[in-house]
Amino acid sequence: MSWPTPGPETYASAGVDIAAGERAVERIRSKVRSTFRSEVIGDIGGFGGLFALETAGYRHPVLVASTDGVGTKAMVARAVGSYDTIGIDLVAMCVDDLVCQGAEPLFMLDYIAVGSLDDDQVVALVGGVAAGCLQARCALIGGEMAEHPGTMVADEFDLVGFAVGVVERDRLVTGERVEPGDVLVGLPSPGLRCNGYSLARRVLLERAALPLDGPAYPGAPRSLAEELLEPSVIYAPVVAKLLHSVDVRAVAHITGGGIIGNLARVLPPSTSAVVRRDQWEVPRIFTEIQRLGEVADAEMVRVFNLGIGMVVVVPRADAYHALDVARSSGLLAMELGEVVTGDGSVVLEPAG
């Protein structure tokens, strides 16, 4: 018995659609161009993005680079087929690390890996990245789309990025000038940003079996999917205003590790920070995760931001002005606590 002879193989038969990739590039071109700053040279489609840094405007410029991704928040986006805001999260994760060292975000590149390239999905993802770059005032100067058939299922994706900023060497924010008496100014986060989603999904979707299209919690004004896909606040523009308005001595981006883990990274070893938990209201989604998963308080503090996305350390004399600057930008900033003499630790005083 003879078997039919297979026809000639192609890249498409192996699961990679070059034509879809080309269509996606053409469709995102205008979105990417909308982010360009005057320093951007050329267009998308080259082998590398070009950015002409005008060094004449700096005395001793230092480039600051950061890379990050959106983690398993991508699984929530995929589950409901909503891809237009998660790119904002990617920008926030990258540029908000840059401003922690005083840098102005300049440009960004993204990388999208998919199981099968759907140009509608890619256009939505890149559209979100472009929207985030516009908020952050940085240029999206390049990126990559890669199909991984056989390693990722058709609608699966991963989204990561890389950002570069610049700061004068003598304007670097390192935390070394932090001293006892300084004030902790908190910038609020209405949602999880991109951290703790593995635990959140396990509790809400697996253990509690809550439907994504149902209310986020009893009486919630929006669905669980909308709650979990709340776009990350991009703090870079507000922190930039603070850097030009007050004496910013340290900035901590509250991501994985929570307030304790991230604030400790910017404290001199002879100081400690005291954070008063009654100074802000923890968003309901966090209390629901804790309640439904019987998650220990220490674990919640270690995994989630609990409603604080950024902490800025300023001298006591600048505290009120710092609060005014942040609030005038639309963020309900609050005084979280202060720096004291200590051992580099962060203490969270219990609410009440």
Protein Blocks (a to p, Z undefined) as FASTA:
>chain_A
ZZdddddddfklnopafklmmmmmmmmmmmmmmmpcfklgcjehiabdcddddfklpfbd
cdddddddekjmlmmmmmnopaklmmmmmmmmmmmmmmmnopacfbdcdddddfbdcfkl
mmmmmmmmmmmmmmnopacfbdcddddehjacfklccddddddddddfklccehlmgceh
iacdddddfblmjghklmmmmmmmmmnopafkbcfbghiabdfklmmmoccddfklmmmm
mmmmmccfbdcdddehijmlmmmmmgcfkbccdddfklpccdfklmmmmmmnopafklmm
mmmgnopabdcdddfklmmmmmmmmmmnopacddfbdcdddehpacdddeZZ
